[in-house]
Amino acid sequence: MVHPLRTHIETVCKLTDEEFEYVLSHFTPLKLKKHRLLVREGDWVKHEYFVLKGCLRSYITDADTGKEFTYQFAAENWWISEREAFLKQTAATTAIECVEDCELLGLSFENREKLGREMWKYEHYVAVKTSLGYVALQKRLQLMIMGSTKERFENFVNQYPDLYSRVPKAFIASFLGVSRETISRLYRK
């Protein structure tokens, strides 16, 4: 069976067995239980993570109300981190929670930089995936600004049908910027 990380990288560029083994040697496996925090607000973020199994969510908490706002989910074959804190090597302003039991591969900032310097294929992979992630974020932002609640909900269900059945509806509501009751009403329709 082909390793999921290799499959993911090879959507951008093919690797030899030796190249993949070298890439994989820079990652650290990590297992976390459901509800465990991978990153807490204020943590120094030293890794980005590739999800082998499970689902996570990134969220911010309003200091005045305590209300949580989910801004990202990550399931199998997705990447997750507190991006700004990871890249700038600063404290996190968000949290990342395991929605399910998770198996991850952690890549330290130093190892990411090392792979980028030493292996053009990995650097190319990162550049392509980063660009695609930016496009997806841009589309999401456009939909949040201009799309109706119904359009945002339908887009989520169509784009992430697997997540819709795995993630608590309250998290989906906070991702879409609506109430849990609104999600229930739209779901019934």
ABEGO torsion letter per residue (X at the ends): XBBAAAAAAAAABBBBAAAAAAAAAABBBBBBBBGBBABBBGBBBABBBBBABEBBBBBBBBAAAGBBBBABBBBBGBBBBBAAAAAAGBBBABBBBBABBBBBBBBBAAAAAAAAAABAAAAAAAAAAAAAAAAAAAAAAAAAAABBAAAAAAAAAAABAAAAAABBAAAAAAAAGBBAAAAAAAAAX
